[in-house]
Amino acid sequence: MPTVSEQRARERYRILGEELAEAGIDIDRVKEKVKAFEVEVPSWVFGEFGGGRFGDYMPPGPARDRMAKMRDAAMVHKLTGASPRVAIHTGWDKPDEVPFDEVEADHFAELKDCARELGVDLGAVNPTLFLTGTHYGSLSSPLPEVREMLIRHCIVSCEIADKYAQGLVTYWLPDGSNYPGQRDLWRQEKLVRDAFREIYDAASDNILHLIEYKLFEPGTYSTVIPDAGAATDMADAMGERAGVLVDMGHHPYGVNIAQIVARLIGTGRRGGFHFNTRYAADDDHAVEPNVAMYAIFCELVGGGVVCADDAARNWAYMIDQCSSLENRIRAVLHSIDSLQVSLAKALVLDRSRLEEARDGQDIIPANRVFLDAFLTDVRPILHVARLEKDLPLDPVVAYDEGGYQAQIERERGA
């Protein structure tokens, strides 16, 4: 017997469907796209990582080991049905007893088995290039022994991705400089290019390499891969199995990220996206369904790289957030909910009306059509999609009522 909430959700879905049908939009097709959307969650968000301005403070119940991270990730997937894979960091998710420079691919067999038993799988593999010893750079380090160790680390990460994950490796480098004159800027970039080429040549042909960029941090004067143009150039030099990873939080304010996404899609680049919110200009905050995220999804939907009929066209989608204050599992659930809202809004955009306004050079009408979809309450679509997948209507409420948080706090300590 349907509950009152379920009956109300289906009635609101019916009414919204009639409204969308007037614009020629099939609400059932939108619902199926929402049901098909998948995004990876990061292992590190569940663990003992972070602190920032709050020192050693951690939200209660953090995962104390890599298997516990998989357990938390599995709970997120159980409540959302949208996160069947867990992105990992090679240096953080290796066995504790294995030294960083002795990691091998087979050290991740046990983690793979654990994830599969819990109903999830390993996703993107991230070489960990910013630990102790990399303060002068990683793949551009002036110290040959550091550079060689981290090139091998990246090659091992490719082997992990090929043997135990999904064949996706993403690279973020901390390389840069703090003062003019500190480093030869082109030599620094050339060392990275040469390292990428060595890694690419050593990796399996099954591997997709995505290069992440960031305007700043930790270098305050220069960053080796500061923008999408530099990442695109390096990916092109790397080879046809390389592309660009866009991170929401890695841009200065005022940058039009939707335009960057449109250019990457339009020029046929392989791509991926790290979702978060930009308040801190980094990876600290959960995703919100704001107009900037909606605009990005409009480009992803229009470009046919999200929930595509041909799955090979889909970009790789991951959440990258890890703040120190809020409950992190709840924050990840909120992020997935927010992404589904933004996706549904982009799917109900009346593109035929938008094209008419554009063709007529009607600036304000075009903007109003764009905003009509953003202002549409698409939650009935999400709710019915979840009902059809036997999921709770609201994953955050379901988490709060389910008792998992109290359980992990008892087991792991506050």
C-alpha positions as CSV (number, residue, x, y, z in Angstrom):
1,M,0.0,0.0,0.0
2,P,1.6,3.3,-1.0
3,T,2.2,5.8,1.7
4,V,0.7,9.3,1.7
5,S,4.1,10.7,0.7
6,E,4.5,8.3,-2.2
7,Q,0.9,9.1,-3.4
8,R,1.6,12.8,-3.2
9,A,4.9,12.3,-5.1
10,R,3.2,10.5,-8.0
11,E,0.4,13.1,-8.2
12,R,2.9,15.9,-8.4
13,Y,4.8,13.9,-11.0
14,R,1.6,13.6,-13.1
15,I,0.9,17.3,-12.9
16,L,4.4,18.3,-13.8
17,G,4.3,15.8,-16.7
18,E,1.3,17.5,-18.1
19,E,3.0,20.9,-17.9
20,L,6.2,19.7,-19.6
21,A,4.2,17.9,-22.3
22,E,3.0,21.3,-23.5
23,A,6.6,22.1,-24.3
24,G,7.1,18.7,-26.0
25,I,9.2,17.3,-23.1
26,D,8.6,13.7,-22.1
27,I,8.8,13.5,-18.3
28,D,9.2,9.7,-18.4
29,R,12.3,10.1,-20.6
30,V,13.7,12.7,-18.2
31,K,13.0,10.3,-15.3
32,E,14.9,7.5,-17.0
33,K,17.9,9.7,-17.5
34,V,17.9,10.6,-13.9
35,K,17.7,7.0,-12.9
36,A,20.7,6.2,-15.2
37,F,22.9,9.0,-13.8
38,E,26.0,7.7,-11.9
39,V,28.7,9.6,-10.0
40,E,31.7,8.2,-8.1
41,V,32.2,9.1,-4.5
42,P,35.7,9.7,-3.1
43,S,37.2,7.3,-0.6
44,W,39.0,10.1,1.2
45,V,35.8,12.0,2.2
46,F,35.0,9.2,4.6
47,G,38.4,8.9,6.2
48,E,40.6,10.7,8.7
49,F,41.6,13.5,6.3
50,G,41.1,17.2,6.7
51,G,41.1,19.6,9.6
52,G,42.1,22.9,8.1
53,R,41.4,25.9,10.2
54,F,39.8,23.7,12.9
55,G,43.0,21.8,13.5
56,D,42.5,18.1,14.2
57,Y,38.7,18.3,14.5
58,M,36.9,15.6,12.5
59,P,33.2,15.0,12.2
60,P,32.1,12.1,14.4
61,G,32.6,8.5,13.2
62,P,35.3,8.8,10.5
63,A,36.4,5.6,8.8
64,R,39.6,4.5,10.5
65,D,40.8,2.2,7.6
66,R,40.3,1.7,3.9
67,M,37.8,-1.1,4.3
68,A,35.6,1.2,6.5
69,K,35.7,3.8,3.7
70,M,34.2,1.2,1.4
71,R,31.5,0.4,4.0
72,D,30.5,4.1,4.1
73,A,30.6,4.4,0.4
74,A,28.3,1.4,0.1
75,M,25.8,3.0,2.5
76,V,25.7,6.1,0.2
77,H,25.0,3.9,-2.8
78,K,22.4,2.0,-0.9
79,L,20.5,5.2,-0.2
80,T,21.0,6.9,-3.6
81,G,21.4,4.0,-6.2
82,A,23.7,6.5,-8.0
83,S,27.2,5.9,-6.7
84,P,28.3,2.3,-7.6
85,R,32.0,3.1,-7.7
86,V,34.5,4.6,-5.3
87,A,37.3,6.8,-6.4
88,I,40.5,5.9,-4.6
89,H,43.9,7.5,-3.9
90,T,46.8,5.1,-4.3
91,G,48.8,6.6,-1.4
92,W,45.9,6.8,1.0
93,D,44.2,3.6,0.2
94,K,47.2,1.3,0.1
95,P,47.6,-1.2,3.0
96,D,49.0,0.7,6.0
97,E,51.9,-1.6,6.4
98,V,53.2,-1.1,2.8
99,P,55.6,1.8,2.4
100,F,54.6,4.4,-0.2
101,D,57.5,3.6,-2.6
102,E,56.8,-0.2,-2.4
103,V,53.1,-0.2,-3.5
104,E,52.2,-2.7,-6.1
105,A,48.9,-3.2,-8.0
106,D,48.1,-6.5,-6.2
107,H,48.0,-4.7,-2.9
108,F,44.6,-3.5,-4.0
109,A,43.1,-7.0,-4.6
110,E,41.7,-7.2,-1.1
111,L,40.2,-3.7,-1.3
112,K,38.5,-4.7,-4.6
113,D,37.1,-7.8,-3.0
114,C,35.8,-5.8,0.0
115,A,34.1,-3.3,-2.2
116,R,32.4,-5.9,-4.4
117,E,31.1,-7.8,-1.3
118,L,29.5,-4.5,-0.1
119,G,27.8,-3.9,-3.5
120,V,30.2,-1.3,-4.9
121,D,33.4,-1.3,-7.0
122,L,36.6,0.7,-7.3
123,G,36.5,3.6,-9.7
124,A,39.0,6.3,-10.7
125,V,42.5,5.8,-9.4
126,N,44.3,8.9,-8.3
127,P,48.1,8.8,-7.9
128,T,49.0,10.6,-4.6
129,L,51.5,13.2,-5.7
130,F,51.5,15.6,-2.8
131,L,52.8,13.7,0.2
132,T,56.0,14.2,2.2
133,G,58.9,14.9,-0.1
134,T,57.0,16.7,-2.8
135,H,57.3,20.2,-1.4
136,Y,59.6,21.1,-4.4
137,G,57.3,19.4,-6.9
138,S,56.3,15.9,-8.0
139,L,56.7,15.1,-11.7
140,S,58.6,18.3,-12.1
141,S,60.8,17.9,-9.0
142,P,64.4,19.1,-9.4
143,L,65.3,16.0,-7.4
144,P,65.6,13.1,-9.9
145,E,65.0,10.5,-7.2
146,V,61.7,12.1,-6.2
147,R,60.6,12.4,-9.8
148,E,61.5,8.8,-10.7
149,M,59.7,7.5,-7.6
150,L,56.5,9.3,-8.5
151,I,56.6,8.3,-12.1
152,R,56.7,4.7,-10.9
153,H,53.9,5.5,-8.5
154,C,51.8,6.7,-11.5
155,I,52.6,3.7,-13.5
156,V,51.6,1.4,-10.6
157,S,48.4,3.5,-10.3
158,C,47.7,2.7,-14.0
159,E,48.2,-1.0,-13.3
160,I,45.7,-0.8,-10.4
161,A,43.2,0.9,-12.7
162,D,43.7,-1.8,-15.3
163,K,43.6,-4.8,-13.1
164,Y,41.2,-3.8,-10.2
165,A,39.2,-0.7,-11.2
166,Q,37.7,0.9,-14.3
167,G,40.7,1.9,-16.4
168,L,40.6,5.5,-15.4
169,V,43.5,7.4,-13.9
170,T,43.3,11.1,-12.9
171,Y,46.3,13.3,-12.1
172,W,46.5,16.4,-9.9
173,L,50.0,17.8,-9.5
174,P,51.0,20.2,-6.7
175,D,53.9,21.5,-8.8
176,G,54.6,25.3,-9.0
177,S,56.7,28.0,-7.4
178,N,56.3,30.7,-4.8
179,Y,58.7,33.4,-6.1
180,P,59.9,34.7,-9.4
181,G,63.2,33.1,-10.2
182,Q,62.7,30.1,-8.0
183,R,62.2,27.7,-11.0
184,D,62.8,27.7,-14.7
185,L,59.1,27.8,-15.7
186,W,59.4,26.0,-19.1
187,R,61.9,23.4,-17.8
188,Q,59.4,22.7,-15.0
189,E,56.6,22.1,-17.5
190,K,58.9,20.1,-19.8
191,L,59.7,17.7,-17.0
192,V,56.0,17.1,-16.4
193,R,55.4,16.6,-20.1
194,D,58.3,14.1,-20.3
195,A,57.0,12.3,-17.2
196,F,53.4,12.1,-18.6
197,R,54.8,10.6,-21.8
198,E,56.8,8.0,-19.9
199,I,53.7,7.1,-17.9
200,Y,51.5,7.0,-20.9
201,D,53.9,4.7,-22.9
202,A,54.2,2.3,-19.9
203,A,50.5,2.1,-19.2
204,S,48.0,-0.4,-20.8
205,D,46.1,0.8,-23.9
206,N,43.0,0.3,-21.7
207,I,43.8,3.3,-19.6
208,L,42.1,6.7,-19.9
209,H,44.3,9.5,-18.5
210,L,42.6,12.7,-17.3
211,I,44.7,15.7,-16.4
212,E,43.3,18.0,-13.7
213,Y,44.2,21.7,-13.6
214,K,44.2,24.4,-10.8
215,L,44.9,28.1,-11.0
216,F,46.8,28.1,-7.7
217,E,48.0,26.1,-4.7
218,P,50.4,25.3,-3.4
219,G,52.5,27.4,-5.7
220,T,51.6,31.1,-5.1
221,Y,53.6,32.5,-8.0
222,S,53.2,29.8,-10.7
223,T,51.4,26.5,-11.1
224,V,52.5,24.1,-13.8
225,I,49.0,23.1,-14.9
226,P,47.0,26.3,-14.1
227,D,44.1,26.2,-16.5
228,A,42.1,24.2,-19.0
229,G,44.2,25.3,-21.9
230,A,47.4,24.0,-20.3
231,A,45.7,20.7,-19.4
232,T,44.3,20.3,-22.9
233,D,47.7,21.0,-24.4
234,M,49.4,18.4,-22.2
235,A,46.6,15.8,-22.8
236,D,47.1,16.3,-26.6
237,A,50.8,15.8,-26.2
238,M,50.2,12.7,-24.0
239,G,48.1,10.8,-26.6
240,E,44.6,10.0,-27.8
241,R,43.7,8.2,-24.6
242,A,44.2,11.4,-22.5
243,G,41.8,14.2,-21.7
244,V,41.0,17.0,-19.2
245,L,39.4,16.8,-15.8
246,V,37.5,19.9,-14.7
247,D,37.2,20.6,-11.0
248,M,34.5,23.1,-10.0
249,G,36.6,24.5,-7.2
250,H,39.8,25.1,-9.1
251,H,38.8,28.3,-10.8
252,P,39.0,32.0,-9.8
253,Y,35.7,33.8,-9.3
254,G,34.2,35.1,-12.5
255,V,35.4,32.2,-14.7
256,N,32.6,30.8,-16.8
257,I,33.1,27.0,-16.2
258,A,30.1,26.2,-18.4
259,Q,32.0,27.7,-21.3
260,I,35.1,25.6,-20.6
261,V,32.9,22.5,-20.6
262,A,31.3,23.6,-23.9
263,R,34.7,24.1,-25.5
264,L,36.0,20.7,-24.4
265,I,32.9,18.9,-25.6
266,G,32.8,20.9,-28.9
267,T,36.4,20.1,-29.7
268,G,35.9,16.5,-29.0
269,R,38.1,16.2,-25.9
270,R,37.8,13.3,-23.5
271,G,36.7,14.7,-20.2
272,G,35.6,14.3,-16.6
273,F,34.3,16.5,-13.9
274,H,35.0,16.8,-10.1
275,F,31.9,18.2,-8.4
276,N,31.9,20.4,-5.4
277,T,31.0,24.1,-4.6
278,R,33.3,27.0,-5.0
279,Y,32.8,29.1,-1.8
280,A,36.3,28.2,-0.7
281,A,37.7,28.0,-4.2
282,D,38.7,24.5,-3.5
283,D,37.2,21.1,-2.7
284,D,35.7,21.8,0.7
285,H,31.9,22.1,0.2
286,A,29.1,19.9,-0.8
287,V,27.4,20.4,-4.1
288,E,24.4,22.8,-4.3
289,P,21.8,22.9,-7.1
290,N,22.6,26.6,-7.9
291,V,22.5,28.3,-11.3
292,A,26.2,27.7,-12.0
293,M,25.8,24.0,-11.6
294,Y,22.6,24.0,-13.7
295,A,24.4,25.9,-16.5
296,I,27.2,23.3,-16.5
297,F,24.7,20.5,-16.7
298,C,22.9,22.3,-19.6
299,E,26.2,22.0,-21.5
300,L,26.8,18.4,-20.5
301,V,23.2,17.4,-21.6
302,G,23.4,19.5,-24.8
303,G,26.8,18.0,-25.6
304,G,25.5,14.4,-25.1
305,V,28.1,13.5,-22.6
306,V,25.9,12.7,-19.6
307,C,23.4,9.8,-19.5
308,A,24.1,9.4,-23.2
309,D,22.4,6.6,-25.2
310,D,25.9,5.7,-26.3
311,A,27.6,5.2,-22.9
312,A,31.0,5.5,-24.5
313,R,30.3,9.2,-25.0
314,N,29.8,9.8,-21.3
315,W,32.3,11.8,-19.3
316,A,33.7,10.5,-16.0
317,Y,31.8,12.1,-13.1
318,M,33.2,12.2,-9.5
319,I,32.5,14.1,-6.3
320,D,35.6,15.7,-4.8
321,Q,34.8,17.2,-1.4
322,C,36.2,16.8,2.0
323,S,35.4,19.5,4.6
324,S,36.2,19.2,8.3
325,L,33.0,20.5,9.9
326,E,29.8,18.9,8.6
327,N,28.8,15.3,8.7
328,R,30.6,13.9,5.6
329,I,28.3,11.1,4.7
330,R,25.3,13.4,4.9
331,A,27.2,15.9,2.8
332,V,27.9,13.4,0.1
333,L,24.2,12.3,0.1
334,H,23.3,16.0,-0.3
335,S,25.8,16.4,-3.2
336,I,24.3,13.4,-5.1
337,D,20.7,14.8,-4.5
338,S,21.9,18.2,-5.7
339,L,23.5,16.8,-8.9
340,Q,20.3,14.9,-9.7
341,V,18.3,18.1,-9.3
342,S,20.7,20.0,-11.6
343,L,20.6,17.2,-14.2
344,A,16.8,17.1,-14.2
345,K,16.5,20.8,-14.6
346,A,18.9,20.7,-17.6
347,L,16.8,17.9,-19.1
348,V,13.5,19.9,-18.8
349,L,15.0,22.9,-20.6
350,D,12.8,23.8,-23.6
351,R,15.6,23.8,-26.1
352,S,13.3,24.5,-29.1
353,R,12.1,27.7,-27.5
354,L,15.6,28.6,-26.6
355,E,16.8,28.1,-30.1
356,E,14.0,30.3,-31.4
357,A,15.0,33.1,-29.0
358,R,18.6,32.8,-30.0
359,D,17.9,32.8,-33.7
360,G,15.8,35.9,-33.2
361,Q,18.6,37.6,-31.2
362,D,16.1,37.9,-28.3
363,I,18.5,38.3,-25.4
364,I,16.2,38.6,-22.5
365,P,13.7,36.0,-23.8
366,A,16.5,33.5,-24.3
367,N,17.7,34.1,-20.7
368,R,14.1,33.7,-19.4
369,V,13.7,30.4,-21.2
370,F,17.0,29.3,-19.7
371,L,15.8,30.3,-16.2
372,D,12.3,28.8,-16.6
373,A,13.9,25.3,-16.4
374,F,16.1,26.3,-13.5
375,L,13.1,27.6,-11.5
376,T,11.1,24.4,-12.2
377,D,10.6,22.2,-9.2
378,V,11.9,18.9,-10.5
379,R,11.8,17.0,-7.2
380,P,8.7,15.0,-8.3
381,I,10.9,13.5,-11.0
382,L,13.6,12.5,-8.5
383,H,11.0,11.1,-6.1
384,V,9.3,8.9,-8.7
385,A,12.7,7.8,-10.1
386,R,13.7,6.7,-6.5
387,L,10.4,5.0,-5.9
388,E,10.9,2.9,-9.0
389,K,14.3,1.9,-7.8
390,D,13.0,1.1,-4.3
391,L,15.0,4.0,-2.8
392,P,14.0,6.5,-0.1
393,L,12.4,9.7,-1.3
394,D,15.1,11.7,0.5
395,P,18.4,10.0,1.1
396,V,19.5,12.6,3.7
397,V,16.4,12.1,5.8
398,A,16.7,8.3,5.4
399,Y,20.3,8.4,6.6
400,D,19.3,10.5,9.6
401,E,16.5,8.0,10.5
402,G,18.4,4.8,9.7
403,G,20.8,4.7,12.7
404,Y,24.0,4.2,10.7
405,Q,25.6,7.3,12.1
406,A,25.0,6.3,15.7
407,Q,26.4,2.8,14.9
408,I,29.7,4.0,13.4
409,E,30.2,6.5,16.2
410,R,29.9,3.6,18.7
411,E,32.2,1.4,16.7
412,R,34.8,4.0,15.7
413,G,34.6,6.6,18.5
414,A,33.6,10.3,18.1
